[in-house]
Protein backbone atom coordinates (compact mmCIF):
# COMPACT_ATOMS: atom_id res chain seq x y z
CA UNK A 1 0.00 0.00 0.00
CA UNK A 2 1.27 3.43 -0.80
CA UNK A 3 1.59 6.15 1.83
CA UNK A 4 -0.62 8.43 -0.29
CA UNK A 5 -3.46 5.93 -0.04
CA UNK A 6 -3.13 5.81 3.74
CA UNK A 7 -3.33 9.60 3.96
CA UNK A 8 -6.46 9.57 1.85
CA UNK A 9 -8.11 6.97 4.06
CA UNK A 10 -7.12 8.92 7.18
CA UNK A 11 -8.61 12.07 5.68
CA UNK A 12 -11.88 10.28 5.02
CA UNK A 13 -12.21 9.12 8.62
CA UNK A 14 -10.64 12.30 9.98
CA UNK A 15 -8.52 10.28 12.34
CA UNK A 16 -5.25 12.02 11.69
CA UNK A 17 -4.97 13.43 15.22
CA UNK A 18 -6.86 12.44 18.33
CA UNK A 19 -8.62 15.16 20.24
CA UNK A 20 -6.93 16.24 23.49
CA UNK A 21 -8.79 16.52 26.71
CA UNK A 22 -7.49 18.52 29.63
CA UNK A 23 -10.12 17.48 32.11
CA UNK A 24 -9.28 14.67 34.50
CA UNK A 25 -11.87 12.84 36.47
CA UNK A 26 -11.38 12.48 40.19
CA UNK A 27 -12.48 9.38 42.00
CA UNK A 28 -14.74 9.56 44.97
CA UNK A 29 -12.06 8.86 47.58
CA UNK A 30 -11.27 5.23 46.83
CA UNK A 31 -7.69 4.11 47.44
CA UNK A 32 -5.79 0.92 46.75
CA UNK A 33 -4.87 -0.99 49.87
CA UNK A 34 -2.64 -3.93 50.61
CA UNK A 35 -3.26 -6.24 53.53
CA UNK A 36 -0.82 -9.02 54.36
CA UNK A 37 -1.92 -12.08 56.25
CA UNK A 38 -0.12 -13.14 59.41
CA UNK A 39 1.46 -16.00 57.47
CA UNK A 40 2.75 -13.50 54.92
CA UNK A 41 4.24 -11.32 57.66
CA UNK A 42 5.85 -14.34 59.29
CA UNK A 43 7.32 -15.37 55.94
CA UNK A 44 8.82 -11.90 55.43
CA UNK A 45 10.38 -11.95 58.92
CA UNK A 46 11.83 -15.42 58.37
CA UNK A 47 13.16 -14.49 54.94
CA UNK A 48 14.85 -11.39 56.38
CA UNK A 49 16.38 -13.42 59.23
CA UNK A 50 17.84 -15.94 56.78
CA UNK A 51 19.21 -13.15 54.58
CA UNK A 52 20.93 -11.56 57.60
CA UNK A 53 22.37 -14.85 58.89
CA UNK A 54 25.94 -15.81 58.06
CA UNK A 55 26.58 -18.80 55.82
CA UNK A 56 29.58 -19.74 57.98
CA UNK A 57 29.18 -21.20 61.44
CA UNK A 58 31.96 -19.36 63.21
CA UNK A 59 31.82 -21.61 66.29
CA UNK A 60 32.44 -24.76 64.22
CA UNK A 61 35.22 -23.10 62.24
CA UNK A 62 36.96 -21.95 65.42
CA UNK A 63 36.70 -25.43 66.96
CA UNK A 64 38.15 -27.14 63.89
CA UNK A 65 40.88 -24.53 63.51
CA UNK A 66 41.95 -25.09 67.11
CA UNK A 67 42.11 -28.86 66.56
CA UNK A 68 44.14 -28.49 63.34
CA UNK A 69 46.56 -25.98 64.90
CA UNK A 70 47.15 -28.20 67.94
CA UNK A 71 47.56 -31.36 65.83
CA UNK A 72 44.57 -33.10 67.42
CA UNK A 73 42.44 -33.20 64.25
CA UNK A 74 42.42 -36.73 62.92
CA UNK A 75 40.58 -38.02 59.86
CA UNK A 76 39.67 -41.69 59.61
CA UNK A 77 40.63 -42.86 56.12
CA UNK A 78 37.67 -45.26 55.97
CA UNK A 79 35.17 -42.53 56.83
CA UNK A 80 36.75 -40.20 54.30
CA UNK A 81 36.65 -42.84 51.55
CA UNK A 82 33.02 -43.74 52.24
CA UNK A 83 31.96 -40.06 52.17
CA UNK A 84 33.92 -39.54 48.96
CA UNK A 85 32.20 -42.52 47.31
CA UNK A 86 28.82 -41.36 48.58
CA UNK A 87 29.27 -37.93 46.98
CA UNK A 88 30.57 -39.53 43.77
CA UNK A 89 27.52 -41.79 43.56
CA UNK A 90 25.19 -38.80 44.14
CA UNK A 91 26.75 -36.95 41.23
CA UNK A 92 26.79 -39.88 38.84
CA UNK A 93 23.74 -41.76 40.04
N, C-alpha and C positions, 0 to 999 in steps of 0.2 A: 504494500500500500504506500502510496506517496504521501509525503507530509502535507502537500496542498489539499489532498482529499480529507485528511484529518482536520485541518483547519476549517474546511467547509462544513464538515459534520458538526464540529464544535460550535460554529456560528449558528447553525440551525437550532441546536438545543440551547444555545446561549449559556454554555457551561464553561466558558473560558476561565472565569475567576469566581470562586465562591464568595458569597456575601459575608462580610465581617460583622460580628456582633460584639458590642462592648459590654453588654449587660451580662452579669453573672448572677445565677440564682443562688440564694443562700438556703441552707437546710434549716430545718426547724429545731436545731439544737441537738441532733443526734451525733454521737461520737463513736468511733471504733474503740472497742475495749478488748483486752486480753486477760483471760483468767487462767492461771495454771493450777492444776490439781495438786494435791499434797504429794502424790507419787512423782509428778513432774518436778516439784521443788526438791524433793529428796534426791532425785536423779541428778539434778544440777549440782547439788551440794556434794554428792559422791563423786561426780565427774571432776569437779574443781579440786577435791581432796586428792584424787589420783594424779591429776596434772601437777599438783604442787609437791607430791611425794618424790623422793629420790629413787632412781632406779638401782642404786647401789646400797646394800645393807652395810653401813659403816661398821657396825659391831662385829659382823662376821669377817669382814676384811681385816679389821684390827686383830682379831683372834688368830686368823690364819697367818697373818704377817708375823705376829709374835712367835708362833710355832716354827715358821720357816727360819726366822732370824736366829732362834735359839737351837735349831737343829733337831727339834722334837717332832717335826712334821714327817710322817712316814706314810707312804702309799703302798698298799698291798697290790702286787703285780696282777694277781688273779682278779681282784675287784676292778682294777683299771682295764684289763683285757675284756672282761665281761661287759663293762659299760661301753667300751669302744665298739664291741661287736653289736651291742644293742642299738647304738646310734647308727651304725652302718646299716643294719637291717631295717631301721625305720626309714632311712633315706632311699634304700633300694628295694624296699618291700612293697 
